[in-house]
Amino acid sequence: MGKKMTTAISPTRSEDYPEWYQQVIRQSDMAERSPVRGCMVIKPWGYAVWENITRTLDDMFKKIGVKNAYFPIFIPLSFLEKEAEHVEGFAKECAVVTHHRLEKGPDGGLEPAGRLNEPLIVRPTSETIIGDSFSKWISSYRDLPVIVNQWGNVVRWEMRTRIFLRTSEFLWQEGHTAHATSEEAMELTEKILHIYEDLVENHLAIPVIKGKKSPAERFPGAEETLTIEAMMQDRRALQAGTSHFLGQNFARAQQIKFQSSEEKEAYVWTTSWAVSTRLLGGLVMTHGDDDGIVLPPRVASAHVVLLPIIRKEGDRSAVMEYVQSLARERRDAVYQGRPVVVEIDDRDIGGARGWEWIKKGIPLRVEIGARDMAENAVFVGRRDKGHREKESIPRDRFVGEIGSLLDEIQERLRTRARGFQQDHTCRIDDMDAFTRYFTPQNQAKPEIHGGYAMAHWCGGENCETAIKNDLGVTIRCLPLEEAAEEGRCIFCGRPSDRRVIFAKAY
Amino acid sequence: MGKKMTTAISPTRSEDYPEWYQQVIRQSDMAERSPVRGCMVIKPWGYAVWENITRTLDDMFKKIGVKNAYFPIFIPLSFLEKEAEHVEGFAKECAVVTHHRLEKGPDGGLEPAGRLNEPLIVRPTSETIIGDSFSKWISSYRDLPVIVNQWGNVVRWEMRTRIFLRTSEFLWQEGHTAHATSEEAMELTEKILHIYEDLVENHLAIPVIKGKKSPAERFPGAEETLTIEAMMQDRRALQAGTSHFLGQNFARAQQIKFQSSEEKEAYVWTTSWAVSTRLLGGLVMTHGDDDGIVLPPRVASAHVVLLPIIRKEGDRSAVMEYVQSLARERRDAVYQGRPVVVEIDDRDIGGARGWEWIKKGIPLRVEIGARDMAENAVFVGRRDKGHREKESIPRDRFVGEIGSLLDEIQERLRTRARGFQQDHTCRIDDMDAFTRYFTPQNQAKPEIHGGYAMAHWCGGENCETAIKNDLGVTIRCLPLEEAAEEGRCIFCGRPSDRRVIFAKAY
């Protein structure tokens, strides 16, 4: 190319954010579109991040007594119909199984055969099928609480899909619990939200705001939806995890009853909660830069790549021996309870090799040539810094301090993301300012707008809907940690006792 | 009950083996039938065993360089049709998705709507969808080998189902690899078989025989299927894991080609391999007894249950303190790289409590009452022994030796199962004896017959089919470790150079 390449990814974030996102994922080898409409293939480099997330979260769940279980992928149509709001919420995007075999048709090709008496829905979420089990498992207060979690896949037939963020099939965990009292169920709903916050902030290095959803934005069938909301680099919000207090809605719909200690029959109180592979999209959009993705060390697919630099063929065996011995030294090292994963890349492909690892977002790139060997040093590039900022570090110090180096990167990513979020959050009390805040200043880049607006809201659905229709802005949450404050609704001027977060969202 | 209860499970194995199996699973709380035809619910006690199996196997895979990934659950019908034998093998048991939403029908109920242009099959196995990715990922010998594994669910619409053994949906791992040479692909196929043997023998304590399948019993589309075969207590064989050498069949069907180092274009050589939740059925049927399941310690959901025995209310707090301190002491203990899982059951439900844990198969039951405390001892029941054979062990010794105690149980279960298999394996050279061996002696118990027959087979499909039709007996495998031996086919008398294993099978 005649043009000087200044960034590894084209377009850059500021040139075209949505296209940058697609390119970054493609070039990092995280995932790709599949030939099945709206479904993705999660490639090993992306799946390893998901595995790290699942192991971390699963350990957190187990510490509070969550037990894993597995329920059928198919939900009979009649089950889904039991809770009216719930079926309403999912009916438009269901994959429906209607037949159970294939047979040769008149033209010789295979056709669906063996029609089912009742269609089966590929689970979009499992409240109704798990509720059926709960109704059999629970009869007395002694059987409560029931706290189960399922790791699995779900299907929602989305019309507009984007890898990780919105796909027809995705991976997730869904927790489902039943309790004797409303208080206990609400307490569990909150406890899970705190676990999600811990996971996303401390492991994915994505700062979040905890809050309640407005009634219109709740999960179909929930009485309260708690959420953690993250801000992407295009200043849009991403709902990163939700925990639902379902009241007795599903218990009533599915007859999940128990005998209390006073021998009275009552409906249980249920909750459900989930995070999904969507988090991988959040990771890319929070930390990625114009050279590719940037993986936080605690969930990185690998931590270090060793890159032997062989300038003369005569150096090869000595350099490779040095690299191998360095890899061996690291073999038993542990970072955050998991082994430090070291890759060796000795491919002879020139500068493309280093760029590949930059695009893949590996935290540390370590170049080792004859000169480094002579100095008993390694030449280290950190992914959280510019690609030219490399540093020679004595070998022993590098080996001894790798854990703290990774921690430093982890913390720096989080601090940077927190700063970005704060820089793009604004208290707004005037509808004109609010409208300007959410109106793109540059028509060529419709994605660039203000960010989060902390504004007063009267609690009325009409105001919420009007703002959504006019500006494409929704109430992301009523933040849990925002102090009460007298004010007037940004839209209608009626009294309000707290600010909520408005934003454009994924 | 007036009748003296001698076993916890009714019927016993010898009274009605198939019904015993259903009862044992129900009463152990491992799993249950779901309202969705042929699908199961895996309950926490059963799922924990599956989790232990998956973590153990996943670690083994990672050690040889297997990378996990995830591919779509849906397979377009046209993909499945590409390999003729393959689609033939699965067409009769496919869940077919034909619509992508629900709409109110004329009678007000919801009906499938939004017909798909091409039906999608819920994956029965993923060779064809993963092969599509391989065809995009692979272009040069430098891209090879590709070694990926997927943990997930699959669906095969079985008409007769039995929990764990044959269900419409089950959980499994499926590995898929592509190689530059036939030799390398075959080597990988064998390496995986050895990993499966290690898992099943050393962790599930189920002895297996490794072998090749006869051509008729191969996976649809495979050139060679390697298998591990276990023997259940009704002397039937259970195929516990298979590893397939697919030759270039799928590569040709899906155009998976690469440029060799000599710049020639060639098809890759592929393999696939799987174990599933069927292993849980094998576990139950190998080790279970007339009191319930018996969990091998290395995969047990929990290792020890502490049962406080409170004869006088005044003893309660002292006994509970003793139990809690014992549990604390065990908290950091590790068995086989995982924490020793200790349950405390202080429910006041009399003798039913101990029986519940026996039926659940927990390796060690530890009773602690005032007398044990006074002696600074614990009263230990081992699940591999009779339920009355309990032993008082000094507390310190119990705490110090728990690992070796669990190892002893693990080894004893395997030795016992190995002995059972050997006792019911017979070399047979005469068709009359062969027929008698496989003919139930008691018409009331059609499941009781000889077991494995090591017999000569000419290699002809006719003889194999005739034996299958006459006796319901199939060739389980051509054992890898069986020495060559001249002989004559048990059915037709033609020459044979080795014995194969015939058995009835699940």
Chai-1 contact restraints between the chains, C-beta under 6 A:
chainA,res_idxA,chainB,res_idxB,connection_type,confidence,min_distance_angstrom,max_distance_angstrom,comment,restraint_id
A,S34,B,P72,contact,1.0,0.0,6.0,A-B,restraint_1
A,P35,B,D132,contact,1.0,0.0,6.0,A-B,restraint_2
A,V36,B,P72,contact,1.0,0.0,6.0,A-B,restraint_3
A,V36,B,F74,contact,1.0,0.0,6.0,A-B,restraint_4
A,C39,B,P72,contact,1.0,0.0,6.0,A-B,restraint_5
A,V41,B,F71,contact,1.0,0.0,6.0,A-B,restraint_6
A,V41,B,S133,contact,1.0,0.0,6.0,A-B,restraint_7
A,I42,B,Y70,contact,1.0,0.0,6.0,A-B,restraint_8
A,K43,B,A69,contact,1.0,0.0,6.0,A-B,restraint_9
A,P44,B,K67,contact,1.0,0.0,6.0,A-B,restraint_10
A,P44,B,A69,contact,1.0,0.0,6.0,A-B,restraint_11
A,Y47,B,N68,contact,1.0,0.0,6.0,A-B,restraint_12
A,Y47,B,A69,contact,1.0,0.0,6.0,A-B,restraint_13
A,Y47,B,Y70,contact,1.0,0.0,6.0,A-B,restraint_14
A,K67,B,P44,contact,1.0,0.0,6.0,A-B,restraint_15
A,N68,B,Y47,contact,1.0,0.0,6.0,A-B,restraint_16
A,A69,B,I42,contact,1.0,0.0,6.0,A-B,restraint_17
A,A69,B,K43,contact,1.0,0.0,6.0,A-B,restraint_18
A,A69,B,P44,contact,1.0,0.0,6.0,A-B,restraint_19
A,A69,B,Y47,contact,1.0,0.0,6.0,A-B,restraint_20
A,Y70,B,I42,contact,1.0,0.0,6.0,A-B,restraint_21
A,Y70,B,Y47,contact,1.0,0.0,6.0,A-B,restraint_22
A,F71,B,V41,contact,1.0,0.0,6.0,A-B,restraint_23
A,P72,B,S34,contact,1.0,0.0,6.0,A-B,restraint_24
A,P72,B,V36,contact,1.0,0.0,6.0,A-B,restraint_25
A,P72,B,C39,contact,1.0,0.0,6.0,A-B,restraint_26
A,P72,B,E169,contact,1.0,0.0,6.0,A-B,restraint_27
A,I73,B,N153,contact,1.0,0.0,6.0,A-B,restraint_28
A,I73,B,E169,contact,1.0,0.0,6.0,A-B,restraint_29
A,F74,B,V36,contact,1.0,0.0,6.0,A-B,restraint_30
A,A91,B,L102,contact,1.0,0.0,6.0,A-B,restraint_31
A,K92,B,R101,contact,1.0,0.0,6.0,A-B,restraint_32
A,C94,B,R101,contact,1.0,0.0,6.0,A-B,restraint_33
A,C94,B,L102,contact,1.0,0.0,6.0,A-B,restraint_34
A,A95,B,V97,contact,1.0,0.0,6.0,A-B,restraint_35
A,A95,B,H100,contact,1.0,0.0,6.0,A-B,restraint_36
A,V96,B,H99,contact,1.0,0.0,6.0,A-B,restraint_37
A,V96,B,P112,contact,1.0,0.0,6.0,A-B,restraint_38
A,V97,B,A95,contact,1.0,0.0,6.0,A-B,restraint_39
A,V97,B,V97,contact,1.0,0.0,6.0,A-B,restraint_40
A,T98,B,T98,contact,1.0,0.0,6.0,A-B,restraint_41
A,T98,B,P112,contact,1.0,0.0,6.0,A-B,restraint_42
A,H99,B,V96,contact,1.0,0.0,6.0,A-B,restraint_43
A,H100,B,W157,contact,1.0,0.0,6.0,A-B,restraint_44
A,R101,B,K92,contact,1.0,0.0,6.0,A-B,restraint_45
A,R101,B,C94,contact,1.0,0.0,6.0,A-B,restraint_46
A,L102,B,A91,contact,1.0,0.0,6.0,A-B,restraint_47
A,L102,B,C94,contact,1.0,0.0,6.0,A-B,restraint_48
A,P112,B,V96,contact,1.0,0.0,6.0,A-B,restraint_49
A,P112,B,T98,contact,1.0,0.0,6.0,A-B,restraint_50
A,P112,B,P119,contact,1.0,0.0,6.0,A-B,restraint_51
A,P119,B,P112,contact,1.0,0.0,6.0,A-B,restraint_52
A,D132,B,P35,contact,1.0,0.0,6.0,A-B,restraint_53
A,S133,B,V41,contact,1.0,0.0,6.0,A-B,restraint_54
A,N153,B,I73,contact,1.0,0.0,6.0,A-B,restraint_55
A,W157,B,H100,contact,1.0,0.0,6.0,A-B,restraint_56
A,E169,B,P72,contact,1.0,0.0,6.0,A-B,restraint_57
A,E169,B,I73,contact,1.0,0.0,6.0,A-B,restraint_58
